[in-house]
């Protein structure tokens, strides 16, 4: 079991207002962190490949089914109440990934989706302020303002690669991710690998129901029969690469280093996501998209680095 865990789940986490000085990561641990964020970033391209052969809710169902089985036969149950495990699975499965896959399925380019979904950081802060009565800080508002300017740039340039529906779906995915973050935050330190495996069980039923209702048994059967090696490799990568390796290695790093040392690395997730989409899928990167990326990442950087800069002055 890990000795410590992130305060919120996933690539980007918030930091305390007055963190202590933090040492740099050893080279081998730095390379491991880079490998994790590279997997998380390039995963948006893998999602696009999987959606070429599977409808979104069926793809998400298979992703969580293979995240749970057969691994829960070997992974102990996490030290968390069943209601929290179930709530997290539904929020992350049907909420975040259901909407994320639906959005990338023709409504928004994968690279841009990797950027917009990082708004989960600001949703997490907002929900914490509302539900947990945490105090808003000036640097958080400044970071939010920059990120909202970046979203404004995206809205002003809607086209075939990003529709208003696609933007709304990814923002919805970010909101459900933030809700899932609060479940983790209420638990305290928890082994995220164990938690991800067991919570994935509860993601499958609502996703399967959505698939049956919206995609239909005939489409499901036809898609499964026609799925090729690339599609099944995409499903396996979601479970093994993104979940087991990604969250397992990230939690291993967080158990050995302060969160303030590890979590800034996650700012590279959209960089990997947009670069991979441009190289693999030919996603265009016009000036407005790069400007929006700079604004959103700038806002996230303010959230992550401002407390450390203040502490050093």
C-alpha positions, 0 to 999 in steps of 0.5 A: 500500500502506498504511503501517500497519494495525490489530493486529486486523481489524475494527471493534474493535481492542486498544491497547498498554498504554502508548500515546503521546499522540494528536492528534484526527482532522481534521473530514473524517477524523472524518466518514469514520470515522463513516461507516464505523462507521455502515455496519458498524453498520447492516449488521446490518439489511441482513443481516436484509433479505437473509435474507428472500429467501436462506438464510444460507449461500447469502447468505454465499456470494454476499457473498464471491463479490461481494467477490472478483469482479470486484475481484481483477482490479484489486486487487494481491495482498496482501503475505502468504503464501497460507496466511494469505490462505486461512486468513483467508478460511475463518475469516471466511467459513465461521466468522464470517459463516456463523454470524452469518447463521445466527444472525440468521436467526430466532435473535437480533435483529440489533441484539443480534447487533451487540452480542454479536459484539463479544465478539471483542475478548475472544476475541482477547485470550484467544487472544493470551494463550494462543498468543502468551504475551502478559501479561494486564493488570488492566484487561483482566480488569476489562473482561471482567468487565463484558462477562460481566455484560452477557452474563449479563443477556442470558441471564437474558432469553432470549425470542423475540428472543434464543434460547440457540442464537442467542446461542451462534451469535453467540458462535461467530462472535465466536470465529472472528472472533478467530481471523481477527484472529490471522492478521492480527496474525501478518502485521504491517501489511497493506493490508486492502482488498487482503487482504479482496478476495483472501481472499474467494476462499477463503471461497466454497468452504466456504460453497457446500459448506455451502449445498449440504449444508444448504440443498440445490440446489432451495432454492438455485435457488428462492431465486435465482429469487425474489430481488428487488431488495432482496435483491440490493441487500443482497448488493451492500451486503455486498460494496461497502459493508461490505467495499470502502468499510468496510475500504478507508476504515478502512485509509486512516485507520489509514495516516494516524493512530495506531490509538489515535485511530481505533479508539475510534470503533468503539465506536459500531458496536453503537450504530448497529446497535441504533438501526438495528434499532429504527428499521427493524425495530421491535426492542424496546429494553427496559431489560434490553437497554439495560443489557446494552449499557451493560455490554458497551460499558463493558467494551470502553471499559475495554479501549480507554481505560484505557491512555490514561487511565493514560498521562495520569496 
